[in-house]
């Protein structure tokens, strides 16, 4: 698993996982409440949906994920799932794999939270099938870079890389356990598969 920062101070993690499928990761993003504590048992503190996914579609949903990172920072981010088709072109250009989830941090406190807040920063997680499992890249994209963003990006990368590794430990079994639940209100699914039309991206289910 490799961590790098580009000249825009965007931080990227390149990763590979065995025995995890692209479908499992798509399922996880629709069902985060079922495994959020397992995703990082040391730093995740709570999880709830402010706006739940509806009709098997998590786009526009908002979750709140209190967590304390390795540097001691305690945050309560409000995170909205964005439509890949609405990304600025320079950000969309980093999507090279055939599945992607785009989330926007829209508030760090209850007091500042409104569902239509503009993004403060993006996180993009993308992935695709391999012979052994999946490979992917996770990226932190600040919208107002400043000197501290270099350090913040690296602290985020440590946390996010550990999250990705934990998928390998719990996600196959959790996905299998929930596969018996066919009610989409209880167990939604959205593929997050990307369709490219020139430089335009959209979800294949649209």
Backbone as CSV, one residue per row, in Angstrom:
resi,resn,N_x,N_y,N_z,CA_x,CA_y,CA_z,C_x,C_y,C_z
1,UNK,0.854,-1.179,0.000,0.000,0.000,0.000,0.896,1.237,0.000
2,UNK,0.733,2.093,-0.995,1.610,3.241,-1.136,0.870,4.559,-0.963
3,UNK,1.512,5.526,-0.311,0.942,6.856,-0.088,1.797,7.879,-0.832
4,UNK,1.135,8.804,-1.537,1.860,9.842,-2.262,1.037,11.126,-2.261
5,UNK,1.726,12.250,-2.421,1.065,13.541,-2.586,1.525,14.163,-3.894
6,UNK,0.572,14.738,-4.636,0.939,15.364,-5.901,1.230,16.847,-5.679
7,UNK,1.516,17.554,-6.771,1.929,18.958,-6.627,0.788,19.880,-6.227
8,UNK,-0.454,19.356,-6.209,-1.600,20.144,-5.735,-1.870,19.906,-4.250
9,UNK,-1.045,19.091,-3.614,-1.207,18.692,-2.214,-2.410,17.762,-2.027
10,UNK,-2.797,17.082,-3.093,-3.793,16.020,-2.992,-3.070,14.747,-2.575
11,UNK,-3.653,14.023,-1.647,-3.025,12.817,-1.104,-3.723,11.583,-1.666
12,UNK,-2.935,10.597,-2.098,-3.484,9.390,-2.723,-2.887,8.138,-2.076
13,UNK,-3.722,7.135,-1.895,-3.290,5.829,-1.390,-3.591,4.802,-2.475
14,UNK,-2.590,4.073,-2.905,-2.783,2.968,-3.850,-2.828,1.677,-3.050
15,UNK,-3.839,0.835,-3.316,-4.009,-0.341,-2.476,-4.482,-1.559,-3.279
16,UNK,-4.252,-2.720,-2.703,-4.710,-4.002,-3.243,-5.212,-4.860,-2.100
17,UNK,-6.286,-5.600,-2.348,-6.853,-6.490,-1.338,-7.128,-7.858,-1.947
18,UNK,-6.891,-8.892,-1.185,-7.232,-10.252,-1.599,-8.563,-10.675,-0.993
19,UNK,-9.310,-11.469,-1.747,-10.566,-12.083,-1.279,-11.655,-11.060,-0.968
20,UNK,-11.524,-9.862,-1.487,-12.571,-8.849,-1.416,-12.995,-8.554,-2.845
21,UNK,-14.292,-8.500,-3.112,-14.765,-8.254,-4.468,-15.216,-6.808,-4.636
22,UNK,-15.317,-6.388,-5.892,-15.822,-5.042,-6.190,-17.248,-4.884,-5.676
23,UNK,-18.043,-5.943,-5.777,-19.435,-5.872,-5.313,-19.508,-5.684,-3.802
24,UNK,-18.620,-6.323,-3.055,-18.616,-6.158,-1.596,-18.367,-4.704,-1.210
25,UNK,-17.426,-4.051,-1.896,-17.117,-2.665,-1.551,-18.291,-1.759,-1.905
26,UNK,-18.920,-1.989,-3.046,-20.119,-1.215,-3.391,-21.198,-1.394,-2.326
27,UNK,-21.400,-2.624,-1.907,-22.409,-2.905,-0.878,-22.090,-2.165,0.414
28,UNK,-20.817,-2.141,0.783,-20.424,-1.496,2.042,-20.830,-0.031,2.070
29,UNK,-20.626,0.684,0.964,-20.920,2.117,0.965,-22.401,2.407,1.131
30,UNK,-23.263,1.445,0.833,-24.707,1.614,1.045,-25.134,1.175,2.438
31,UNK,-24.267,0.461,3.139,-24.636,-0.203,4.392,-23.590,0.044,5.474
32,UNK,-23.080,1.248,5.532,-21.959,1.542,6.417,-22.278,1.336,7.891
33,UNK,-23.540,1.530,8.253,-23.911,1.367,9.664,-23.708,-0.063,10.146
34,UNK,-23.669,-1.026,9.231,-23.528,-2.436,9.602,-22.091,-2.811,9.947
35,UNK,-21.136,-1.969,9.584,-19.748,-2.345,9.837,-18.818,-1.187,10.117
36,UNK,-19.366,-0.031,10.493,-18.509,1.141,10.646,-17.501,0.967,11.780
37,UNK,-17.914,0.389,12.892,-16.971,0.176,13.999,-15.870,-0.803,13.596
38,UNK,-16.200,-1.800,12.802,-15.209,-2.768,12.337,-14.239,-2.156,11.336
39,UNK,-14.693,-1.133,10.626,-13.885,-0.513,9.584,-12.636,0.132,10.168
40,UNK,-12.739,0.662,11.374,-11.545,1.097,12.115,-11.881,1.017,13.599
41,UNK,-11.694,-0.152,14.222,-12.119,-0.350,15.613,-11.379,0.523,16.621
42,UNK,-10.246,1.091,16.239,-9.484,1.913,17.175,-9.829,3.392,17.116
43,UNK,-10.306,3.872,15.981,-10.494,5.318,15.811,-11.926,5.735,15.503
44,UNK,-12.777,4.811,15.040,-14.172,5.160,14.805,-14.936,5.123,16.124
45,UNK,-15.758,6.141,16.359,-16.428,6.281,17.644,-17.941,6.124,17.565
46,UNK,-18.537,6.414,16.415,-19.991,6.342,16.275,-20.320,6.476,14.798
47,UNK,-21.579,6.233,14.460,-22.039,6.413,13.077,-23.550,6.543,13.090
48,UNK,-24.065,7.475,12.279,-25.508,7.477,12.013,-25.766,8.209,10.703
49,UNK,-26.900,7.877,10.095,-27.329,8.538,8.869,-28.130,9.779,9.232
50,UNK,-27.723,10.938,8.741,-28.556,12.133,8.833,-29.631,12.089,7.750
51,UNK,-29.247,11.595,6.579,-30.183,11.318,5.479,-29.817,9.943,4.932
52,UNK,-30.694,8.972,5.074,-30.398,7.595,4.688,-30.479,7.421,3.171
53,UNK,-29.774,6.403,2.634,-29.977,6.038,1.229,-31.441,5.673,0.982
54,UNK,-31.938,6.018,-0.204,-33.329,5.728,-0.539,-33.414,5.023,-1.879
55,UNK,-34.321,4.054,-1.955,-34.591,3.352,-3.220,-33.315,2.786,-3.847
56,UNK,-32.493,2.146,-3.003,-31.248,1.531,-3.464,-30.256,2.545,-4.021
57,UNK,-30.390,3.798,-3.655,-29.501,4.822,-4.193,-28.962,5.693,-3.055
58,UNK,-27.661,5.629,-2.784,-27.093,6.411,-1.691,-26.684,7.829,-2.080
59,UNK,-26.767,8.176,-3.371,-26.345,9.505,-3.796,-27.235,10.549,-3.129
60,UNK,-26.606,11.515,-2.471,-27.338,12.522,-1.720,-27.532,12.167,-0.263
61,UNK,-27.228,10.930,0.122,-27.309,10.561,1.533,-26.205,11.276,2.313
62,UNK,-26.445,11.456,3.604,-25.473,12.124,4.464,-25.280,11.282,5.716
63,UNK,-24.034,10.969,6.031,-23.753,10.249,7.271,-22.833,11.074,8.163
64,UNK,-22.939,10.813,9.450,-22.135,11.492,10.463,-21.251,10.433,11.111
65,UNK,-19.945,10.724,11.164,-18.994,9.681,11.540,-17.960,10.213,12.531
66,UNK,-18.314,10.376,13.815,-17.342,10.834,14.805,-16.135,9.890,14.893
67,UNK,-14.942,10.463,14.908,-13.730,9.643,14.941,-12.573,10.454,15.503
68,UNK,-11.614,9.738,16.083,-10.407,10.377,16.619,-9.211,9.753,15.918
69,UNK,-8.437,10.569,15.198,-7.313,10.075,14.420,-6.067,9.934,15.289
70,UNK,-5.021,9.387,14.699,-3.806,9.070,15.451,-3.113,10.292,16.026
71,UNK,-3.364,11.485,15.460,-2.746,12.695,16.005,-3.561,13.301,17.137
72,UNK,-4.625,12.614,17.553,-5.473,13.091,18.630,-6.637,13.951,18.197
73,UNK,-6.713,14.273,16.903,-7.788,15.121,16.393,-9.129,14.407,16.488
74,UNK,-10.089,15.043,17.146,-11.451,14.519,17.223,-12.328,15.319,16.276
75,UNK,-12.977,14.640,15.350,-13.860,15.310,14.408,-15.219,14.619,14.398
76,UNK,-16.218,15.352,13.953,-17.561,14.822,13.793,-18.046,15.191,12.392
77,UNK,-17.380,14.647,11.380,-17.682,15.088,10.025,-19.070,14.663,9.551
78,UNK,-19.699,15.566,8.833,-20.942,15.285,8.125,-20.562,15.104,6.662
79,UNK,-20.875,13.953,6.123,-20.318,13.531,4.847,-21.454,13.190,3.883
80,UNK,-21.462,13.852,2.736,-22.516,13.647,1.741,-21.966,12.871,0.546
81,UNK,-22.723,11.877,0.071,-22.330,11.143,-1.123,-22.756,11.933,-2.357
82,UNK,-21.784,12.201,-3.227,-21.984,13.062,-4.385,-22.171,12.245,-5.664
83,UNK,-22.795,12.867,-6.637,-22.931,12.279,-7.966,-21.633,12.506,-8.721
84,UNK,-21.043,11.437,-9.233,-19.770,11.558,-9.940,-19.887,12.493,-11.140
85,UNK,-21.082,12.609,-11.699,-21.281,13.461,-12.876,-21.129,14.941,-12.554
86,UNK,-21.185,15.309,-11.283,-21.116,16.726,-10.902,-19.706,17.170,-10.524
87,UNK,-18.725,16.283,-10.589,-17.364,16.635,-10.192,-16.737,17.631,-11.161
88,UNK,-15.965,18.585,-10.657,-15.153,19.413,-11.554,-14.228,18.530,-12.387
89,UNK,-13.924,18.962,-13.604,-13.180,18.120,-14.536,-11.820,17.697,-14.004
90,UNK,-11.110,18.612,-13.329,-9.767,18.260,-12.858,-9.817,17.186,-11.779
91,UNK,-10.895,17.150,-11.012,-11.050,16.109,-9.998,-11.521,14.805,-10.639
92,UNK,-12.458,14.893,-11.566,-12.935,13.689,-12.257,-11.799,12.987,-12.994
93,UNK,-10.794,13.745,-13.429,-9.692,13.153,-14.191,-8.893,12.132,-13.400
94,UNK,-8.948,12.172,-12.068,-8.153,11.202,-11.301,-8.848,9.846,-11.217
95,UNK,-10.095,9.740,-11.662,-10.806,8.465,-11.602,-10.383,7.614,-12.786
96,UNK,-9.654,6.535,-12.492,-9.113,5.667,-13.536,-9.661,4.244,-13.452
97,UNK,-10.289,3.897,-12.328,-10.847,2.557,-12.181,-12.337,2.569,-12.494
98,UNK,-12.948,1.380,-12.546,-14.319,1.307,-13.074,-15.416,1.380,-12.015
99,UNK,-15.056,1.576,-10.756,-16.018,1.876,-9.690,-15.468,3.038,-8.875
100,UNK,-16.356,3.910,-8.416,-15.893,5.024,-7.581,-17.025,5.551,-6.727
101,UNK,-16.688,5.877,-5.483,-17.610,6.606,-4.610,-16.965,7.944,-4.302
102,UNK,-17.768,8.995,-4.401,-17.305,10.353,-4.140,-18.059,10.874,-2.931
103,UNK,-17.333,11.262,-1.896,-17.983,11.835,-0.722,-17.409,13.213,-0.471
104,UNK,-18.268,14.096,0.025,-17.859,15.471,0.314,-18.055,15.749,1.792
105,UNK,-17.008,16.233,2.444,-17.165,16.739,3.793,-17.869,18.088,3.718
106,UNK,-19.013,18.211,4.391,-19.792,19.452,4.292,-19.872,20.195,5.623
107,UNK,-19.418,19.569,6.698,-19.390,20.233,8.002,-18.577,19.387,8.967
108,UNK,-17.951,20.051,9.920,-17.241,19.338,10.984,-17.946,19.442,12.325
109,UNK,-19.063,20.168,12.374,-19.811,20.333,13.621,-21.310,20.318,13.335
110,UNK,-22.096,19.997,14.342,-23.551,20.059,14.215,-24.004,21.483,13.916
111,UNK,-23.341,22.460,14.527,-23.771,23.853,14.412,-23.659,24.371,12.980
112,UNK,-22.646,23.887,12.252,-22.419,24.374,10.894,-23.126,23.540,9.832
113,UNK,-23.837,22.524,10.240,-24.376,21.561,9.277,-25.699,21.999,8.667
114,UNK,-25.739,21.994,7.334,-26.967,22.077,6.561,-26.823,21.091,5.404
115,UNK,-27.895,20.377,5.037,-27.760,19.352,4.001,-27.214,19.855,2.669
116,UNK,-27.454,21.130,2.346,-27.001,21.659,1.067,-25.709,22.461,1.171
117,UNK,-24.980,22.312,2.275,-23.689,22.983,2.392,-22.782,22.614,1.211
118,UNK,-21.982,23.564,0.714,-21.021,23.217,-0.336,-19.892,22.356,0.237
119,UNK,-19.219,21.580,-0.595,-18.119,20.746,-0.109,-16.972,21.562,0.464
120,UNK,-16.428,21.081,1.568,-15.181,21.613,2.115,-13.982,20.867,1.527
121,UNK,-14.194,19.581,1.252,-13.159,18.721,0.686,-13.840,17.478,0.144
122,UNK,-13.163,16.813,-0.769,-13.651,15.549,-1.306,-12.767,14.399,-0.838
123,UNK,-13.386,13.235,-0.715,-12.675,11.979,-0.631,-13.218,11.105,-1.767
124,UNK,-12.321,10.553,-2.560,-12.717,9.671,-3.653,-12.077,8.315,-3.423
125,UNK,-12.903,7.289,-3.403,-12.435,5.906,-3.290,-12.835,5.199,-4.587
126,UNK,-11.862,4.628,-5.270,-12.138,3.961,-6.547,-11.481,2.592,-6.550
127,UNK,-12.070,1.673,-7.317,-11.590,0.299,-7.276,-12.044,-0.470,-8.507
128,UNK,-11.394,-1.632,-8.730,-11.807,-2.541,-9.800,-11.326,-3.952,-9.493
129,UNK,-11.950,-4.896,-10.152,-11.658,-6.322,-9.962,-10.263,-6.671,-10.468
130,UNK,-9.608,-7.599,-9.762,-8.357,-8.197,-10.222,-8.479,-9.713,-10.109
131,UNK,-7.444,-10.431,-10.518,-7.462,-11.891,-10.429,-7.507,-12.377,-8.981
132,UNK,-6.999,-11.561,-8.050,-6.907,-12.005,-6.661,-7.936,-11.339,-5.755
133,UNK,-8.587,-10.282,-6.230,-9.535,-9.532,-5.399,-9.870,-8.203,-6.025
134,UNK,-9.320,-7.135,-5.452,-9.533,-5.793,-5.997,-8.257,-4.967,-5.838
135,UNK,-8.155,-3.940,-6.668,-7.140,-2.910,-6.466,-7.845,-1.572,-6.566
136,UNK,-7.242,-0.546,-5.932,-7.913,0.733,-5.951,-7.025,1.872,-5.522
137,UNK,-7.642,3.029,-5.423,-6.954,4.233,-4.971,-7.938,5.075,-4.171
138,UNK,-7.484,5.598,-3.055,-8.273,6.515,-2.235,-7.555,7.859,-2.193
139,UNK,-8.329,8.941,-2.347,-7.731,10.264,-2.487,-8.412,11.269,-1.575
140,UNK,-7.602,12.165,-1.000,-8.094,13.294,-0.215,-7.829,14.557,-1.005
141,UNK,-8.896,15.318,-1.281,-8.791,16.487,-2.145,-9.335,17.699,-1.408
142,UNK,-8.465,18.526,-0.838,-8.925,19.763,-0.193,-9.314,20.783,-1.262
143,UNK,-10.324,21.576,-0.977,-10.748,22.596,-1.936,-10.117,23.943,-1.670
144,UNK,-9.488,24.105,-0.523,-8.779,25.345,-0.205,-7.408,24.983,0.367
145,UNK,-6.483,24.529,-0.487,-5.175,24.078,0.021,-4.459,25.169,0.802
146,UNK,-3.788,24.755,1.846,-2.967,25.637,2.660,-1.820,24.796,3.187
147,UNK,-0.777,25.409,3.754,0.386,24.622,4.174,0.046,23.435,5.067
148,UNK,-0.931,23.587,5.954,-1.269,22.489,6.863,-1.865,21.294,6.139
149,UNK,-2.363,21.480,4.911,-3.006,20.376,4.211,-2.034,19.242,3.922
150,UNK,-0.749,19.534,3.766,0.232,18.465,3.554,0.227,17.529,4.742
151,UNK,0.317,18.087,5.936,0.315,17.267,7.154,-1.030,16.586,7.357
152,UNK,-2.123,17.334,7.169,-3.447,16.741,7.360,-3.670,15.580,6.396
153,UNK,-3.214,15.746,5.160,-3.380,14.677,4.178,-2.674,13.410,4.591
154,UNK,-1.500,13.538,5.173,-0.750,12.355,5.599,-1.386,11.700,6.821
155,UNK,-1.939,12.506,7.740,-2.656,11.930,8.887,-3.889,11.193,8.392
156,UNK,-4.640,11.800,7.457,-5.785,11.114,6.863,-5.355,9.822,6.192
157,UNK,-4.226,9.853,5.479,-3.779,8.675,4.740,-3.503,7.504,5.681
158,UNK,-2.919,7.779,6.839,-2.676,6.702,7.802,-3.999,6.081,8.233
159,UNK,-4.966,6.920,8.561,-6.288,6.435,8.978,-6.964,5.660,7.849
160,UNK,-6.978,6.226,6.649,-7.685,5.609,5.532,-7.021,4.308,5.092
161,UNK,-5.694,4.258,5.116,-5.005,3.024,4.748,-5.348,1.897,5.720
162,UNK,-5.465,2.235,6.993,-5.852,1.228,7.978,-7.291,0.777,7.744
163,UNK,-8.188,1.713,7.391,-9.557,1.330,7.050,-9.568,0.316,5.905
164,UNK,-8.817,0.595,4.866,-8.783,-0.301,3.707,-8.297,-1.690,4.122
165,UNK,-7.267,-1.753,4.948,-6.769,-3.060,5.396,-7.827,-3.817,6.197
166,UNK,-8.589,-3.094,7.024,-9.625,-3.760,7.823,-10.718,-4.355,6.944
167,UNK,-10.990,-3.792,5.776,-11.958,-4.404,4.863,-11.623,-5.877,4.641
168,UNK,-10.359,-6.158,4.454,-9.933,-7.523,4.182,-10.269,-8.460,5.337
169,UNK,-10.278,-7.915,6.553,-10.529,-8.742,7.737,-12.006,-9.063,7.940
170,UNK,-12.900,-8.084,7.679,-14.295,-8.302,8.067,-15.304,-8.286,6.934
171,UNK,-14.988,-7.651,5.804,-16.013,-7.411,4.797,-16.543,-8.674,4.132
172,UNK,-15.710,-9.655,3.751,-16.281,-10.857,3.127,-17.313,-11.553,4.008
173,UNK,-17.023,-11.679,5.300,-17.955,-12.367,6.199,-19.209,-11.527,6.435
174,UNK,-19.052,-10.230,6.607,-20.215,-9.365,6.837,-21.132,-9.362,5.620
175,UNK,-20.552,-9.280,4.445,-21.348,-9.318,3.215,-22.119,-10.634,3.100
176,UNK,-21.458,-11.724,3.412,-22.101,-13.040,3.348,-23.269,-13.135,4.329
177,UNK,-23.075,-12.636,5.552,-24.137,-12.680,6.556,-25.379,-11.917,6.098
178,UNK,-25.180,-10.761,5.478,-26.301,-9.920,5.076,-26.900,-10.318,3.729
179,UNK,-26.260,-11.214,3.008,-26.764,-11.590,1.681,-28.109,-12.298,1.744
180,UNK,-28.484,-12.799,2.918,-29.788,-13.470,3.049,-30.930,-12.461,3.168
181,UNK,-30.617,-11.198,3.441,-31.650,-10.170,3.617,-31.939,-9.539,2.260
182,UNK,-33.110,-9.813,1.717,-33.441,-9.363,0.367,-34.229,-8.056,0.334
183,UNK,-34.682,-7.580,1.466,-35.450,-6.344,1.526,-34.514,-5.152,1.290
184,UNK,-34.678,-4.408,0.174,-33.749,-3.309,-0.111,-33.841,-2.150,0.869
185,UNK,-34.928,-2.066,1.636,-34.996,-1.037,2.665,-34.037,-1.345,3.812
186,UNK,-33.808,-2.627,4.043,-32.894,-3.054,5.110,-31.485,-3.309,4.594
187,UNK,-31.387,-3.653,3.324,-30.103,-4.073,2.764,-29.966,-3.523,1.340
188,UNK,-29.790,-2.209,1.196,-29.728,-1.612,-0.140,-28.432,-1.961,-0.874
189,UNK,-28.479,-1.783,-2.200,-27.283,-2.018,-3.015,-27.274,-1.069,-4.204
190,UNK,-26.115,-0.479,-4.444,-25.873,0.400,-5.590,-24.484,0.063,-6.100
191,UNK,-24.308,-0.104,-7.398,-23.060,-0.695,-7.896,-21.868,0.272,-7.907
192,UNK,-22.088,1.575,-7.996,-21.024,2.569,-8.120,-20.155,2.344,-9.352
193,UNK,-20.672,1.589,-10.327,-19.910,1.369,-11.561,-19.949,2.626,-12.414
194,UNK,-18.776,2.971,-12.967,-18.616,4.193,-13.733,-18.788,3.912,-15.227
195,UNK,-19.491,4.803,-15.909,-19.555,4.780,-17.370,-18.911,6.060,-17.890
196,UNK,-17.968,5.912,-18.821,-17.259,7.053,-19.391,-17.784,7.361,-20.780
197,UNK,-18.029,8.624,-21.034,-18.432,9.101,-22.355,-17.553,10.305,-22.671
198,UNK,-16.411,10.053,-23.320,-15.417,11.089,-23.492,-14.828,11.452,-22.145
199,UNK,-14.884,12.734,-21.794,-14.393,13.153,-20.480,-15.503,13.157,-19.441
200,UNK,-16.718,12.812,-19.846,-17.847,12.822,-18.935,-17.959,11.492,-18.212
201,UNK,-18.200,11.546,-16.907,-18.416,10.350,-16.103,-19.855,10.353,-15.592
202,UNK,-20.415,9.181,-15.488,-21.714,9.032,-14.836,-21.796,7.619,-14.298
203,UNK,-22.735,7.399,-13.377,-22.946,6.048,-12.880,-23.715,5.235,-13.914
204,UNK,-23.304,3.996,-14.102,-23.897,3.159,-15.149,-25.358,2.885,-14.898
205,UNK,-25.804,3.021,-13.649,-27.208,2.769,-13.330,-28.109,3.944,-13.676
206,UNK,-27.533,5.114,-14.015,-28.346,6.295,-14.331,-29.024,6.147,-15.689
